[in-house]
Amino acid sequence: MVIPAILAKSQKEFQEKIKLIQPYVEIIQIDVMDGAFVPNTTWADTDVIEHLHLPMKFEAHLMVENPERGTIEEWAEAGAFRIIFHIESTQKPEECIKQIKKFKREAGIAINPKTPLAKIKPFLKKIDYVLAMGVTPGFSGQKFQSIALQKIKQIRKMAPTVKISVDGGVDRKNSKKLYSAGSDSLCAASSIFKEKNIRKAIEELNNK
């Protein structure tokens, strides 16, 4: 499954991207960047998004510091079915998981390429989803870091039933390897939105 990542600088750009991929996907990922945890910001107004009544399910990828301080609650109330926080962004991962579960949402942990898997190991039985980053988060269009392939294989051995996705640097050249390594889905932004034929781009990424 391909999950387009929506990284937008304005509501206009956000809605334009939704229209482009709406006919082809069931789930999208909304990238939320605060300019503190990562050196970039995105438009992601939960009040507006809640009232847009998006035509597909959406997960929130929180690239923000201390997401337990209100951000998780905001996105749960906005309608995200899955909320993903970075293990590097908080000193209270247990609290983050509890908050997500309190709202009956799927709980996901994202892990950066250079972060040891030992950081997330204690939580693998408490979560639904792992987002293995193929790049250091912050900007779209970066080159994929091959260390993520090994991470996916190791996570799959450690947690056979957890859903695994990979985000960052995903394209048609590495998509088959990522599925083979154990990914259930692929999150992609530039390799979809830079193409003239959006449908073809998504189909090629779906090819296992």
C-alpha positions, 0 to 999 in steps of 0.5 A: 500500500502507498500512503502519500505524505502531504507536506504543505506550506498553506491550506491551498497547497494542502487541498490541491494535493488532496485533490491530486491523489484522492482518486487513487488512495484510501489513506494519506499521511499529514506531515506536521512539523514545528520548526523545533524538532525539525528545521522546517514547518508545515501548514497543518491547522487541525481546526480547518482539517477537521471541518474539511471532512477529508474523503480518505482516512488520514494519519498524523506524523508528528515531527514536533517536540513533546507531542504529549503536551496537547498535540496528540489530543488536537490530532485525535480530535481532528479525526486522525485514525493513527497518530505517529510520534517520534521516539526522539521527540519526547522523554515520555513515550509511555505517556504519548502511547497512553494518550493515543490509546485513550482516544482509541486511535492507532499508536505509531512510533517513528524512528530516525535512521541513526537512532538505535532500535533499542530505543523503541524495543520496550514499546513494540508490544504496546503500539500498532505501527512503526514508521522507519524513516529513510531520511533525517526528517525535515525536508522532502526529496532527500536521498534514501539512507540504506540503513533503513532497510536493515532496520525494517528487517530487524523490526519485522523479526522483533515484532512480527505482527506490528505494521511497518511503514517506511517514509523518506527517500521512497521511490520506484527504484527501492520500493520492491526492496522495502516491501521485501524487507518487511514493509507493509506500506510505503509513505512517499511525497516527492516521488508522487507529487513531482510526477505528471502522472500521479496515478502511474507514480502510485501504481509503480510504488505499489508494485511488489 
